[in-house]
Amino acid sequence: MTLAALELNDQSLLIQADDGTLHAESGFARLTPDGIITGEDAHAVAWREPQHVYNQYWCHLNQAPLAASQRLARHHGDIAFAQLRGLWHSVGAPESLMVAAPGSFSDEQLSLLLGMIEALPASAVAIVDSALAACLPEERETLFVDMHLHQSVLSLCRPQGGELRIVAQEVIPDLGMLQVHNTVARHISHLLIDSFRFDPLHASASEQSIHDRIPAWLTRLRWDDEVADTLASEQGELPFILRRDDIQALVGERLVNLRSFVNRHPGCRLLLAHASGPLAGLAAEFSEADVAGQSAAAEHCLSHHPLILEQAEGVYRITALRLGTSLGPAVENDQQLATHLLSGDRALPLRRPVSIRIGDDGVQLIEGIDADAALTVVLRNRSLEAVHRANGTEAVLPRECRPGEAVVVGGHQLKLIEVQDG
């Protein structure tokens, strides 16, 4: 039986097969006369062709007729199915799927999802709450923050008596990453109006360019106090500077409900979903939070699938799991910590992102975040965080960031080393 795990977060819908094959794409879909195009190709024209691009079909998964009649899609369910089918084929059309679904999904939406999986055709062997899946290795009380395109799901996972259980959960509507991006886009608009009397949000090309680049800017602001860039216009290239303090102040106004949930559960470990990673640079509360790996929930579902199937009672969302024995020793803070990543005779410090490119001439290490890299990693809270991982890239990070351990990417092994005063 071939098996894959599917994680439903429309910021980055992800599927990983049991052979390690992985594919991820955003929850954007463009309806054309010839078919439904999903993922980054749809996102790339979303602000140029807003009448043809949809991005709420996972958040509002239903069979209500679309406002505008479409030949290839009657409702959000049809659009979601087109994307689901593409994801499924991208990892070899596995026979069985384990689904990590957010707590925001209603029973009706889960029922529709199960029908879609059956129509692939595949078998849904289990549905695990996304927060539980992400926190499965944890033996500490953990508050998991899962920001989607249009909403956020906050979950408190508590280990007790050999069981990990979600004991509190809250869905915050209208607080998604798109709302954050819109806030940043308006800020850039104000900067350019003040400096050049040019509003980039009144031209579809410049608006699209801003939204294409916001994710990279927010990622850089996790490590840099400011980011300087330019925007093309009829007046030429217009320069501007994004300052982290300004963005934190603007975005912070939107995080009141999120802060309220966090403040009700003090002392917990804070864990951001991979797609929620920008929050580490946008809010002081999350500056020291851990960030889950891109495929953490999927990998945990696959590695624990015998345990999950044993305890699954029908295809209902699992919100508690008996773990039995300890999942492994915790990392001791007094252990040696690797400081650099080594490839050949070049070593780069891991306190800032390090990108790994793989080409015909071998492996190349690059300082900073490189969109064309196979993998980008950074040291965070004594562990390695995968900031970026290209589709189709096989990568294995060590559980502990210790000297002598290795990062394996695309079949290449890169050593972790400690450099004194490095």
Secondary structure, 3 states (H helix, E strand, C coil): CCEEEEECCCCCEEEEECCCCEEEECCCEEEECCEEEECHHHHCCCCCCCCCEECCCCCCCCCCECCCCCCCCCEHHHHHHHHHHHHHHHCCCCCEEEEEECCCCCHHHHHHHHHHHHCCCCEEEEEEEHHHHHHCCCCCCEEEEEECCCEEEEEEEEEECCEEEEEEEEEEECCCHHHHHHHHHHHHHHHHHHHHCCCHHHCHHHHHHHHHHHHHHHHHCCCCCEEEEEEEECCEEEEEEEEHHHHHHHHHCCCHHHHHHHHCCCCCEEEECHHHCCHHHHCHHHCCCEECCCCHHHHHHHHCHHHHHHHCCCCCEECEEECCCCCCCCCCCCCCCCCEEEECCEEEECCCCEEEEEECCEEEEEECCCCCCCEEEEEECCEEEEEEECCCCCEECCCCCCCCCEEEECCEEEEEECCCCC
